[in-house]
Amino acid sequence: MILASMATLTGCGHRAAPRPGTAAAPTPESAPPKKSGSRYSQDNDSTPGGPPPDVSKIPEPVPKVEPRSQYGNKSPYTVLGETYRVLPEANGYVERGIASWYGNKFHGFTTSTFEKYDMYAYSAASKTLPLPSYARVTNLENGRSVIVRVNDRGPFVQNRVIDLSYVAAVKIGVWPKGTAMVEVRAIDPAHPEGEPAAPRAVSARASAATPEKTHKPALYLQVGAYGDHANAERAAAKVRAAHLGEVRVVTAQVNGKDVERVRLGPLKDVDEADRLTPKVRDLGLGDPRVAIDD
């Protein structure tokens, strides 16, 4: 949520996790005192306190064709030393990664589109989707999904693909855990018939507390993807020598060509992915990215 000269770039551009693995550091009931110079009423994010809302009474947004926002769509843009490019359109976008959420600290403050952030509305922040746009976010760990309106930029934390509003996080079980493996699939409002069917619904109270039993996908750190077998093996050998965990080389086809992906894992959870990311980076192989397989 940056105004003035950076208003066209981000709405919550400096939002970052207080420690790896927790996107919101929830502090129920009370909010810590505000530090001098901060534009927010509290320094750490928090939940509103009390029981979670009955998400069945909050309607999901109905995707509709909207003009591109005047604000928040500058491309490329740079935040915290990293440069990002906004997609020319949302249609066809599908990405798997780790979701986080944001809540009380940002409630009522300006988003990248110059709208007010409402943690009780189904919205989200993305680094690359055009604003506004619509997407279905599915928690791959329990099968629950929600439609969100993307109207903000973020989360500018490594290994995170989307930041959900508080109620969206409650609905699909990202809250209170803090993070979850998800699939983000853009919705074309002009052709909603192409939207895949949502997973089976669960009761509102159950969705806030009890995860459904489902197959949990495997989480990896992908060190790199190589067209040359020798380069892939050199990278894999370097990671193996660091004794960070199991390393595998997986062959896949990309645009009709074989690509060898060097992956570390499967990993236990998001915290382990966050812990290992800087160690892989220190090997001089670049920034790894999260990869999720069924």
C-alpha positions as CSV (number, residue, x, y, z in Angstrom):
1,M,0.0,0.0,0.0
2,I,2.3,2.7,-1.2
3,L,1.0,6.0,-2.2
4,A,2.7,9.0,-3.9
5,S,5.3,8.1,-6.5
6,M,4.9,4.3,-6.2
7,A,1.1,4.3,-6.3
8,T,1.1,3.0,-9.9
9,L,3.3,0.1,-8.9
10,T,2.0,-1.6,-5.7
11,G,-0.6,-1.4,-3.1
12,C,1.0,-3.5,-0.4
13,G,4.5,-3.5,-1.9
14,H,6.5,-3.7,1.3
15,R,4.3,-6.3,2.9
16,A,6.6,-9.2,3.8
17,A,6.5,-12.1,6.3
18,P,8.0,-11.4,9.7
19,R,9.7,-14.7,9.4
20,P,9.9,-17.4,6.7
21,G,6.9,-19.7,6.7
22,T,4.3,-17.4,8.3
23,A,2.7,-14.8,6.0
24,A,0.6,-13.0,8.5
25,A,1.9,-13.7,12.0
26,P,-1.6,-13.6,13.4
27,T,-2.0,-12.0,16.8
28,P,-5.6,-12.5,17.8
29,E,-7.5,-10.1,20.1
30,S,-4.9,-7.4,20.5
31,A,-2.7,-5.4,18.1
32,P,0.8,-4.3,19.0
33,P,1.5,-0.6,19.4
34,K,2.3,1.4,16.3
35,K,5.9,2.5,15.8
36,S,6.7,6.1,15.1
37,G,6.7,6.8,11.4
38,S,4.5,3.8,10.4
39,R,1.4,4.6,8.4
40,Y,-0.5,1.6,9.8
41,S,-2.1,1.3,13.2
42,Q,0.0,-1.7,14.1
43,D,3.3,-3.2,13.0
44,N,2.5,-6.9,12.8
45,D,-0.5,-8.2,11.0
46,S,-3.3,-9.8,13.0
47,T,-6.7,-11.4,12.9
48,P,-9.8,-9.4,14.0
49,G,-10.1,-11.4,17.1
50,G,-13.0,-13.7,18.2
51,P,-14.3,-16.7,16.2
52,P,-13.8,-16.8,12.4
53,P,-16.6,-15.4,10.3
54,D,-19.4,-17.6,8.8
55,V,-18.1,-17.6,5.3
56,S,-21.3,-19.1,4.0
57,K,-23.0,-15.7,4.5
58,I,-20.4,-13.8,2.5
59,P,-21.0,-14.0,-1.3
60,E,-18.1,-14.7,-3.6
61,P,-17.6,-12.2,-6.3
62,V,-19.3,-12.8,-9.7
63,P,-16.6,-12.4,-12.4
64,K,-17.4,-9.6,-14.8
65,V,-15.6,-7.8,-17.6
66,E,-13.9,-4.7,-16.1
67,P,-11.6,-2.1,-17.6
68,R,-7.9,-2.4,-16.6
69,S,-7.3,-0.2,-13.5
70,Q,-5.5,3.1,-14.1
71,Y,-3.4,2.2,-11.1
72,G,-1.3,-0.8,-10.2
73,N,-0.6,-2.1,-13.8
74,K,2.7,-0.4,-14.6
75,S,5.0,-3.0,-16.1
76,P,7.8,-3.7,-15.4
77,Y,8.0,-2.5,-11.8
78,T,10.5,-3.0,-9.0
79,V,9.9,-3.7,-5.3
80,L,12.6,-4.5,-2.8
81,G,15.2,-4.9,-5.5
82,E,13.1,-7.4,-7.5
83,T,11.6,-6.6,-10.9
84,Y,8.2,-8.0,-11.9
85,R,6.2,-7.9,-15.2
86,V,2.4,-7.7,-15.3
87,L,0.8,-10.1,-17.7
88,P,-0.9,-8.5,-20.7
89,E,-4.1,-10.5,-19.9
90,A,-5.2,-13.0,-17.3
91,N,-6.7,-15.5,-19.7
92,G,-4.9,-18.9,-19.6
93,Y,-3.0,-18.1,-16.4
94,V,-2.6,-21.2,-14.2
95,E,0.1,-21.4,-11.5
96,R,0.8,-23.6,-8.5
97,G,2.6,-22.3,-5.5
98,I,2.2,-21.2,-1.9
99,A,-0.5,-18.9,-0.7
100,S,-0.3,-16.6,2.3
101,W,-2.9,-14.1,3.6
102,Y,-3.2,-10.5,5.0
103,G,-5.7,-9.1,7.4
104,N,-6.2,-6.5,10.2
105,K,-3.1,-4.4,9.7
106,F,-4.1,-3.5,6.1
107,H,-7.9,-3.4,6.6
108,G,-9.3,-0.1,5.2
109,F,-6.0,1.0,3.6
110,T,-5.6,1.7,-0.1
111,T,-4.8,-1.2,-2.5
112,S,-2.9,-0.9,-5.7
113,T,-6.1,-0.1,-7.6
114,F,-6.8,2.7,-5.1
115,E,-9.7,0.8,-3.7
116,K,-9.9,0.1,0.1
117,Y,-8.8,-3.3,1.3
118,D,-11.6,-5.2,2.9
119,M,-10.5,-8.3,4.8
120,Y,-14.1,-9.5,4.8
121,A,-14.4,-9.5,1.0
122,Y,-13.1,-12.2,-1.3
123,S,-10.0,-10.5,-2.8
124,A,-6.4,-11.2,-3.3
125,A,-3.0,-9.7,-4.2
126,S,-0.8,-11.0,-7.1
127,K,2.6,-9.9,-8.4
128,T,1.8,-10.5,-12.0
129,L,-2.0,-10.7,-12.8
130,P,-3.5,-7.6,-14.3
131,L,-5.7,-5.5,-12.0
132,P,-8.5,-6.2,-11.6
133,S,-8.9,-9.8,-12.5
134,Y,-10.7,-12.9,-11.2
135,A,-9.2,-16.2,-10.2
136,R,-10.2,-19.5,-8.6
137,V,-7.8,-20.4,-5.8
138,T,-7.9,-24.1,-4.8
139,N,-6.2,-25.4,-1.7
140,L,-4.4,-28.5,-3.0
141,E,-4.1,-29.9,0.6
142,N,-7.9,-30.1,1.2
143,G,-9.6,-29.5,-2.2
144,R,-11.5,-26.4,-1.1
145,S,-11.7,-23.4,-3.5
146,V,-12.8,-19.8,-3.7
147,I,-13.3,-17.2,-6.3
148,V,-11.4,-14.0,-5.6
149,R,-11.1,-10.6,-7.2
150,V,-7.5,-9.7,-7.6
151,N,-7.1,-5.9,-6.9
152,D,-3.7,-5.6,-5.1
153,R,0.0,-6.3,-5.6
154,G,2.0,-8.7,-3.5
155,P,3.1,-10.7,-1.7
156,F,6.7,-9.6,-2.1
157,V,8.1,-12.6,-0.2
158,Q,10.0,-15.4,-1.9
159,N,8.1,-18.6,-2.4
160,R,4.6,-17.0,-2.4
161,V,2.3,-16.9,-5.4
162,I,-0.8,-15.1,-4.0
163,D,-1.9,-13.2,-0.9
164,L,-5.5,-13.9,0.1
165,S,-7.9,-11.7,2.1
166,Y,-8.7,-12.9,5.6
167,V,-12.1,-14.4,4.7
168,A,-10.7,-16.1,1.6
169,A,-8.0,-17.7,3.7
170,V,-10.6,-18.9,6.2
171,K,-12.8,-20.3,3.5
172,I,-10.2,-22.6,2.0
173,G,-8.2,-23.4,5.1
174,V,-5.1,-21.2,4.6
175,W,-6.1,-19.6,8.0
176,P,-5.2,-20.3,10.8
177,K,-2.2,-22.3,9.4
178,G,-0.8,-19.3,7.6
179,T,0.2,-20.8,4.3
180,A,-1.0,-23.6,2.0
181,M,-0.1,-25.1,-1.4
182,V,-2.6,-23.8,-3.9
183,E,-3.5,-23.6,-7.6
184,V,-4.4,-20.2,-8.9
185,R,-6.5,-20.4,-12.1
186,A,-7.6,-17.1,-13.8
187,I,-11.2,-16.8,-14.8
188,D,-12.2,-15.3,-18.1
189,P,-15.4,-13.3,-17.3
190,A,-16.4,-13.2,-21.0
191,H,-16.4,-17.0,-21.1
192,P,-17.3,-18.2,-17.6
193,E,-18.5,-21.5,-19.1
194,G,-14.8,-22.4,-19.4
195,E,-14.4,-22.2,-15.6
196,P,-13.8,-25.7,-14.1
197,A,-16.3,-27.0,-11.6
198,A,-15.5,-26.1,-8.0
199,P,-14.6,-29.0,-5.6
200,R,-17.4,-30.3,-3.4
201,A,-18.6,-27.7,-0.9
202,V,-18.2,-28.1,2.8
203,S,-20.1,-26.4,5.6
204,A,-19.0,-22.9,6.6
205,R,-18.0,-23.8,10.1
206,A,-16.3,-27.0,9.0
207,S,-14.3,-25.1,6.4
208,A,-12.9,-22.8,9.1
209,A,-11.7,-25.6,11.4
210,T,-11.6,-29.1,9.9
211,P,-9.7,-29.9,6.8
212,E,-11.1,-32.5,4.4
213,K,-9.1,-35.7,3.8
214,T,-7.4,-35.5,0.4
215,H,-4.2,-36.5,-1.3
216,K,-1.5,-34.0,-0.3
217,P,0.7,-33.0,-3.3
218,A,4.5,-33.1,-3.1
219,L,6.4,-29.9,-2.5
220,Y,9.9,-29.3,-4.1
221,L,12.4,-26.6,-4.7
222,Q,13.3,-26.5,-8.3
223,V,16.9,-25.5,-8.7
224,G,16.8,-25.1,-12.4
225,A,15.6,-26.5,-15.7
226,Y,18.2,-27.4,-18.3
227,G,18.1,-28.4,-22.0
228,D,21.6,-30.0,-21.7
229,H,21.9,-33.2,-19.6
230,A,25.5,-32.4,-18.5
231,N,24.5,-29.1,-17.1
232,A,21.6,-30.6,-15.2
233,E,23.9,-33.3,-13.7
234,R,26.5,-30.7,-12.7
235,A,23.8,-28.6,-10.9
236,A,22.4,-31.8,-9.2
237,A,25.9,-32.8,-8.1
238,K,26.4,-29.4,-6.5
239,V,23.2,-29.6,-4.5
240,R,23.9,-33.2,-3.5
241,A,27.4,-32.2,-2.2
242,A,25.7,-29.6,0.1
243,H,23.7,-32.4,1.8
244,L,20.5,-30.4,1.8
245,G,18.2,-33.4,1.1
246,E,17.2,-35.7,-1.7
247,V,18.0,-34.4,-5.2
248,R,16.3,-35.7,-8.3
249,V,16.5,-35.0,-12.1
250,V,13.2,-35.2,-13.8
251,T,12.7,-35.1,-17.5
252,A,9.7,-33.1,-18.9
253,Q,8.6,-31.8,-22.2
254,V,8.2,-28.1,-22.6
255,N,7.1,-26.7,-26.0
256,G,8.0,-30.0,-27.6
257,K,11.5,-30.2,-26.2
258,D,13.0,-32.3,-23.4
259,V,13.9,-30.3,-20.3
260,E,15.7,-31.7,-17.3
261,R,14.5,-30.3,-14.0
262,V,16.7,-30.5,-11.0
263,R,14.6,-30.6,-7.8
264,L,15.3,-30.8,-4.1
265,G,12.7,-32.8,-2.2
266,P,10.0,-33.8,-1.6
267,L,10.0,-31.4,1.3
268,K,8.1,-31.7,4.6
269,D,6.3,-28.4,4.5
270,V,6.5,-24.7,3.5
271,D,8.8,-23.9,6.4
272,E,11.4,-26.3,5.1
273,A,11.1,-24.8,1.6
274,D,11.7,-21.3,3.1
275,R,14.6,-22.6,5.2
276,L,16.4,-24.3,2.3
277,T,15.8,-21.5,-0.3
278,P,18.8,-19.3,0.8
279,K,21.0,-22.3,1.2
280,V,20.4,-23.3,-2.5
281,R,20.9,-19.6,-3.5
282,D,24.3,-19.6,-1.8
283,L,25.4,-22.4,-4.1
284,G,25.5,-19.9,-6.9
285,L,22.7,-21.6,-8.9
286,G,20.3,-18.7,-8.8
287,D,17.0,-18.5,-7.0
288,P,15.1,-21.7,-6.7
289,R,11.3,-21.8,-7.2
290,V,8.6,-23.8,-5.5
291,A,7.3,-26.7,-7.6
292,I,4.2,-28.7,-6.6
293,D,3.3,-32.1,-8.1
294,D,0.3,-34.3,-7.6
